[in-house]
Amino acid sequence: MGVAVGFEGVGGSLAATLRRHHPPARVAAAPRATRIAPDTPVGYVSGREQWLVLFRLLHAR
């Protein structure tokens, strides 16, 4: 997941955008772990730490 994913403008919400690139189970769990509502528009996700945690959770092996 790169910065570009957040600017695709697809779906509008964080979950809809992430769903195009990541497995559904991870997309459901990652926002929950960062306390971001899945229907939050991507542009409203603030906080560097939230983005870093999202990245780590989505790319965990």
C-alpha positions in Angstrom: 0.0 0.0 0.0 1.5 3.2 -1.0 0.4 6.8 -0.8 -1.0 6.5 -4.3 -3.6 4.0 -3.1 -5.2 6.7 -0.9 -5.6 9.0 -3.9 -7.2 6.6 -6.3 -10.6 8.1 -5.5 -12.3 4.7 -5.7 -15.0 4.0 -3.1 -14.3 7.1 -1.0 -14.0 5.2 2.2 -10.8 3.7 3.7 -12.2 0.2 3.6 -13.4 0.5 0.0 -10.0 1.8 -1.1 -8.0 -0.8 0.8 -10.3 -3.7 -0.4 -9.0 -3.3 -3.9 -5.5 -4.2 -2.8 -5.7 -6.4 0.3 -7.5 -9.5 1.6 -11.0 -8.7 3.1 -10.0 -10.1 6.6 -7.1 -7.7 6.9 -9.1 -4.8 5.6 -11.7 -5.5 8.3 -9.1 -5.9 11.1 -6.6 -3.1 10.3 -8.9 -0.1 10.7 -10.4 -1.7 13.9 -6.9 -2.0 15.4 -6.2 1.7 14.7 -9.6 2.8 15.9 -10.6 4.2 12.4 -14.2 3.6 11.3 -14.1 1.6 8.0 -16.4 4.1 6.4 -14.1 7.0 7.2 -13.1 8.8 4.0 -9.4 8.3 3.2 -8.8 12.0 3.4 -10.0 12.2 7.0 -7.5 9.6 8.3 -5.0 11.7 10.1 -2.1 10.9 12.2 1.1 9.5 11.0 1.0 6.7 13.5 -2.4 5.5 12.3 -1.1 5.1 8.7 2.1 3.3 9.9 0.0 0.8 11.9 -2.3 0.3 9.0 0.6 -0.4 6.7 2.2 -2.9 9.2 -1.1 -4.8 9.7 -1.9 -4.9 6.0 1.5 -6.2 5.1 2.1 -8.6 8.0 3.2 -12.0 7.1 
